């Protein structure tokens, strides 16, 4: 048996030490914490904030067990959830509405581990607890919203070409343009084909009818689901949830899983809201308003509530024509207006800025309403008089809103409006206690599986069984370490994949041990049998693991959710098992037998 090279022992030692360091954080668990961040970019969390929070906690006899500051957010750790809840109320009262104070869970591992990026794995919903939503997209509303968008495009195109029209409205799933004569209608059809080629315009007497094909409707529905998924991702990122799962299920449903979320009511509110901004013109005709209040609503107009400073509502007559929508919003941040009242500062893209400048230029002296559409209800936030043309793409809306309202509205507008409303058809909450129970069961299944395999190998293969068990332990250590280094999300299927990886890893050792037995029966000396056994078994081990790896990669490529989580652990387990079964096992055998004279192998 040839002597095992020293550099290979060095590789094994480095791998084991690194595996130990990066596996260790997973055993510390998590502690309740209160997370503090600024409600807007101008509010900075720093040393003054830390001193203020510590002073308020000390005044209320609340003891924290540490703090973590990453430059943007500040997190205070507490020993129990009861202390955490008390601390949140105290901190919110001390800091005021300029700061967002939220409940959180953070790793309890020492800070020196974090300094070398030794962090625990993320735990999935079934292990950590959290909330699961199944959302259904309202496809009819998605098509209706797209048609309303077409209405705005058509109206602007007609105005730019100075074509007079009666009205543009959605009627029975189509856009109908009322014109004065058939000649004008023909002119409009030609103009729309030139300026808006994606629209299918046709003559209908003195009117022009714009229809949407079945293929286009299908595209609209698919785009609505994709847009809603993107918007949900943006909103969840704003909530600060680690490793959320947001994926499509079927043609019109979306699954959202938020591990570790404690404030489920706020998460549900943010995810389900369909807040979008619409800019419309106000009809200030007093006679028209009186008729609307008496039930005689003018055609093409809507009676909405305008919130006053004292919280009361005033009826206001708004035109249905939408001049600008939230689709043209680049950014939205909470702030304060010149009177010190909470506001939302909006940045428009180039198209939105151009439209807004054109609208304000053509309507100087008239009132323009900022309408917030949320939960299917429209409400006027503010309706100022246009004093001059507004360019630059910067818009501020303010009215009867609190700081929290401004924060929420800014978050929703900033992350993008939903392409269509969604209904929560299933909601399931997994408590931390149930998650801990799943962790315990998964840990015990891996532990007892490891012990059963170890006993069998030691009894059946004697000394080489012990070598196999040691290499199997190294394999498990390296697998957990790699998952932690990659910050993978571990779920119950992932734990099942770990147990499967143990079985596959020991299979490689069985191949090696049986090959050594065959070489001994063929008459080779012990050293030669060990050398030949490892050398000849390598090709078989490689073939079997490569074929299994191909199946794992297929699951990784085409699977989703728990299946993909299983595939990640499965593929990594194959790679670590090949390292431990061949290199580690061979190194131990070399250390035990290379420099000894042996007459008999206990195998």
N, C-alpha and C positions, 0 to 999 in steps of 0.2 A: 504494500500500500504506500503510495507516494505521500510525502509530507505536504500538509495543507499550507499554501502560501500565507505569509504573515499579513500581506495587504488585504487578503480576503477576511481574515479575522478582524482587521481594523474596520472593514466595511460592515461586518456583522455587529461589532461593538457600537459603532456610530448609529446604526439603524435601531438597535435595542434602546440606546440612551434617548434618541430622539422620539422613539415610540413611547417610552415611559413618560417623557416630559409633556408630549402633546395628548396623551391619553388621560393624564392626571386631572386636568380641569373638569372632566366630565363627572368626577366623583364629589364635587363640591356643591352641586345643585344650584338653586336660585333663591334669591331673597326678595321680599317685597321692597319696592322703591317708589319714590315720587320724582317724576321727571319735570324739569322746569325749562321752558324755552320762551323766547320773545314772541309776542303776538304778531309782530311785523319786523321787517328787516332793520328798522331804526332802533329797536329795543335790543340792547346787547346784554348778554348774560356774562358776568365777570366776577372779579374778586369782591366788589361791593355787594353783588347779589348774594354771594356765599355768606358774607358777614351778616347781611340782613336776615337771611333765612336762619342761620345759626342763632341769632339773637332772639328771633320769634319762637323758635323751638325751645330754647332755654327758658324763656318767659312762661311757656305753657308746660314745662317739665316733661318735654318729649325728648327722648334720647335716640339719636341716630347712631348707626354702627359703621358709618363711613360715607364717603361721597366720591363721585366720579364726575370729572369735567373733561369733555372732549373738544372744547373750544367753542361749541355752539349750544349744547344742552348740558344741563346740570342734573345729576341724579343723586338723591340721598337715599341710603339704605336703612331699612328698619328690620327689627327682629320678628315682628308679627304683623299680620294684615290689619289687626285692630289699631295698632300704633300707626301703621301706614295711612289709614283713613283719617285718623285724628290729625296727623301731620299735614295731609293734603289740605284740609280745611284751614288749618293755621297758616300755612304758607300762602294759600290763595288770598286770605284776608290781609296778610302782611304785604304782599307784593301788588295786589290790586289787579285790575283787568288788563294791564299792559303785558302780563305774562300768562302763558298757557301752562297750567299745572295739571298733570295727568298721572294716573296710576300706571305702574309698570312692574315688570319682573326682570331682574338683571342677574348675571352669573355671580356666584359667591366666591369665585376663585381669587387668590391673591393678586395684587396689582403687578407683581414681578412677572407673573405668567402672561398677563396681557401685554407687557412690554416686549415679550419675545413672540407675540402673536399666538400664544398657546391659549386658545379659547375653546369652550365646549361646543359640541355639535348643536345645531338648532334642532329642537324637538317639534314633531308634527302635532296636529290638533289632537290626535288620539292619545298622545303621551303627555303633552303639556297642558291640555285643556284650552278652551277658547270657544269660538262660535262658528257654526256652519250655516250658510244660507244657500238656498236654491232659488234663483230669481228667474222670472219669466218675462221676456221682452214683449211689449205690446206692439206687434207688427203693424196693426192698422194705424196706430198713432205715428209710427215711423214713416209710413207712406204719406199720411196726412201732413206731417211736418215737412217732408220733401216737397210736396205740392205747394205748401205755403211759401216755401223758399222760392219755388218757380214763380209764384205770383209776384214776389218782390223784384225778381230779375226782369220779368216782363214789364212791370210798371216803370222801372228805371230805363229800360230800353225804349219804351214808347215815349217817355218824357225827353230822353236825349235826342230822339228823332223828331220831336215836336209833332207827334201824332195824337190827336184828341180822341179820347175814348170815354165810354160811359162808366164802366166798372171792370175790375179784374177780380174774379173770385173762384173758389173751388166749388164746383157743382157736380154731385154724383160721381166723384172720383176723377174728375177732369177739371182743367182750368178753362174757364169761359171768359172771353173778352167781348164786352158789349161795345159795338161801334155804330156810327150813324148811318152808314150805307154799305152796300156790297163792294163798291170800288175801294173804299177805305179798308174794308176787311181783306181784300186781295192784296193791298199794299202791305198790310200788317203781316200776312202770311209770308210774303217774299222777304220782308225785313227780318222776321224772326228766323227764317231759314238761313239768312246771311249772318246775323249777329249771335243767334243761339241755336246752332245746328243740332244740339243734342235733343231739342224739344221737337215733337211731331205735331205740327200745326196744320189744321185743315179748315176749310170754309164751312160755316153752318148758317146759311142765310146772310144776315147782316153781322153775324158774330164770327169769332174765330175760336175754335175748340182745340185745346192742347191735350192730347192723351198720352198715357204712359203704357208702353208695351208690357206684356207678361214677363219677358226676360228682364226688362228694366226694373220692374217691381221686385223680382227675385234678387237682383243686384242691390237694390235699396235695402231689402231685408237683411241680406248678408252683411252689408256695410254697417247697418244699425247695430248688429251684434258685435262686430269688431270694434266699432266706435265706443260702445258701452263698456267692453272689456278694457280698452285703453283708458277710458275715463275712470273706471273703477280702480285700475292700477295706480293712476295719479292720486286719487283720493286716499287710497290705502297708504301710499307712500307718505302723504301728508299726516296720516294718523301715526306713523312711526312703527308699523307692524313689521316684525322680522319674518322673512320667508313666508309671505302669504301665498295661498293657492287660489288663482283666479283662472278659470278655464271654461270653455264652451262645452255644454252637454246637450246634444241634439241640435235641431235647427234654431231653436228660439229660447234656450235656457242657459243660464250661467251659474256655475258653482263658485262660491266664495268661501274660503276657510281662512280664519284669522286666528292663528295660534297665539296663546298668551294674552289675548285681549280681556281685560277685566271690566272696562266700561262698555259693556255690550250695547246699552241703550244709545250711547252717542255713536258707536260704530254703525248701528242699524239706521240711525237717523241720517248720517252722512252718506251711506251707501244708497239708500232708497230715495233720497231727494233728487228731484229733476230740475233743480234751479237753473234757469237760463234768463238772459236779459234780452228784452225787446225794446227798441226805440220806436214810439208811435207819436203821432200828432194828436193834439187835444182839440176837440170841438168846443169853443167857448161861446157858442150861440146859446143865450139864456133860454130862448123859446124852445130850442131843440132839447135842452137839458130838462126843462119842465115837462115836455111831452114824454121824454124817456122815463122820468120819475113817475108819470101817470100810466106807464105801461105801453106807451106808443114809441118803441125804440126805432130811431131812424135807420134806414138800410145801410149796412156796411159799418156800423158803429157798435160800441159795447159800453155798458155802464159798469164802471169799476170803482173800487174803494181807494181813496187816497188817505194815507195815515197822517194824522196831524201830530204836532209836537206833544200834545197832552194825551196821546194814545187813542183819541177818538177817530172815527172815520167820516170822510166826506165823499159823497158821490161825485164822480167826474166822468164826462163823456169822452171816450177815446175812440179814434178811428181804428178799424181792424187792420188797415194796411200797415205792415211791419216795414219800417224804413231800414232798420239795422238789427242784427241778431248777435247773440253771444258767440257765434262761430267765428267772428272777426276779432275776438279778444286775444291778445298776446299775453297779457299779465293783468293781475288784479291783486291789490294789496290794501289791507285796512289802514285807515289813517284818520285824520281830523280835518274838518273844513275850517274856514276863517273864523267861525264862531266857536270853535272848540268842540263841535259835535262830531260824533263818530261818522265816518264816511268810508267809501270804497273808491280807491283811485284805480282807474282802468286804463290800460294801454292797448290801442287798436293796431292791427296790422295795416299794411299799406292800402289794401282794398277798403277796409273799414274806415280808415282815416279819410280816404277820398269820398266815400259815401257820406260820412258824417259832415264833412265840410260842405258838400253839395246840399244836403238837407238843411243845414243851418243857414246857408247862403240864400236859399229859396224861401225861407220861412221866418225872416227877421220880423220881430214884433209878435210872433205867435208863440204859444206854449207847446213845449215838447215833453212828453211823458216818458220816464224811465220805468218800464213795467217789468217786475220780477215775477216769473212764472215758476211756481214751486208747488209740488204735490197736485198738479193739475189746476191750480187756482192762480189767477192773475191779480196782482196788486200793484198799484202805483206807488213807487218809493218816493219819487219827487217829480214835479212837473214845472220846471222853471220857464220863464219867458226868454226867448232867444234874443239877445241884445245885439249880437254881431256874429259873423261867420267864425266858426271854431275849427282851426286846422291843427296839425301836429300830432293828431291821434291820441291826445291825452284828455280823458273825460273823468269827472268826479261826480259821484252820486252820493247824496246825503239826504237824510230825512229823519223820521222818527224811528231810529234804530239804536240798539245798545252796542257796546263794544263787542260783546259776544256775537250779536247778530252780524256786525260788520266783519268779524273774523270768519264766521261760517260762510257768509255770502262771498267773501273774497276767495276762500278756499274752493268753493264750488265753481265759481266762475273761472278761477285760475286753472283748475284741473280739467276744465272742459265740461260742457253740458252733455247730458245723455242724449243720444240720438232718438231715444224713445223711452217712455216711462217703463218701469219694471215693477212687477208685483212679487212680493216674497211669498212663495207658495210652500216653502218648508224652512223651518228654523230649528236648529238643534244646538244646544249648549252642552259642551263637555267640561265638567268641573275639574279643578286641579286634583281633587281627591281621586276621581276616576282615572285621570291621566297617570297619577302616581301608582295606582293599582295596576294599570297596564304595564308600566315600567317594571314594577316588581315581578309580574308574571313573565314578562319577556326576559328579564335578567335571570330568573330561576330556570326558565326553559333552556337558555344558553348554558348556564352553570351545570345543571344536571346532565345535559347532553355532553358537555365537556368531560365531566367526571365519568360518565358511562363509557365514553370512548377511551378515556385514559386507563380505566380498569381493564377493559378488554385488551388493549394493546400491551399493557404490562404483563398480563397473564399469558397472552398468546405468543408474544415476541420477546419476553423477558428483558434483557438489557437493551436491545434495540427498540423495544417497546417504550422504554423510558426516554430514549433519544427522540423517538417520534412524538411523545407527549410534550417534551420540552420545546421542540420545533413548532408543535401545534399551539402552545402557549404564546410563542413569539409571533406566530401568524395572527392570532387574535389581537395581540397588543398592537401590531403594525396596522391592522385593519381599522381599529378604533382611532388610532393616531392619524391615519390618512383621511378618514372621514371628518375628523376634527379640523385638520389643516385646511381641507377644502370647504369647511363650513357647510357641509351637507345637511339636509333635513332628514332626521331619523324618524320613521314611523313604525307601526307594528309590522307591516310587510318587510321593512328594513331589518328589523330584529329577526324575522323569519329567515331572511337572506343570510344573516350572520350565522345562524344555526346551520344553514345549508352549507355555508362556506367551510365550517369546521368539518363537516362530513366529507366534502370534496378534498380538503387539504389532507386529511388522514388517508384518503384513498391513494394519494401520491406516495405516502410513506409505506402503505401496504404493498404497492408495486415494487418499491425499492427493496423492502425486506424479503418479499417472495423471490425476487431475482437473486438476492444474495444467497438464499436457501438453495436455489437451483444450482448456482455456481459451486456451492459446497458439495452438493450431491454429485456434481460432475467431477469432483476430485480436486478442485482448486484449494490452495492453502487459504487460511483465514484472511490475510492481508490482500491477496489477489482476488478473493471472492468479494470483499468489500469494494475494492476498486472497480471490478467488473460489474458488480451489481448496480452501483451508482451510474456508471457509464452507460450500460445497456438500458437501464430503466428510463434514462432521460428522454429518449426519442418517444417512448410510449406516453410518458407524462406530458410532453409537449403537445403531441397529437390530441390527446383527450382534453387537455385544457383549452387548446385553440378552438376546437369544435364547440365546446361549451361557451367559450367567450363570444363566438359568433352569434349564438343564440341569445346571449345576454345583450350584445350590441343591437340586435334586432328589437328586443324589448325596449331598450333605451331609445331607439330611433322612432318607433311607432307607438310606444306606450304613452300613458299620461297618468298624472296623479300618483296613486300608490304603486301602480305597475312600474312607473319610471323610477320611483324611490327604491323598489325592490331591485331593479336592474342595475342601478348605480352601485349598490352594496355588493350585488352578485359579481359584477365585473371587477371591482376592486379586490374582492375576496379571492378571485382566481389569480390575480397578479401577485398578491401577498402570499398566497399558498404556494405558488411556484418558487418564490424566493425562499420561503422558510423550509419547504419540503426538500429542496435540493441543496441550496447553499448553507442554510443554518444546520440542517441535519447532517450534511457532509462535514461541516466544520466540527461539530460535536464528536462525530465518529473519528475524525482525524485526531482531535485532541485526546481522545480516550485510547486509541489503538495504534497510532502511527509510530510511536517510539517504544512500543512494547512487543515482547515476544509472546505470542499467544498460540496455544495449541488447539483451543476450542472456542467457538463463538456461541454465546448464549442468545440464540435467536430462534 
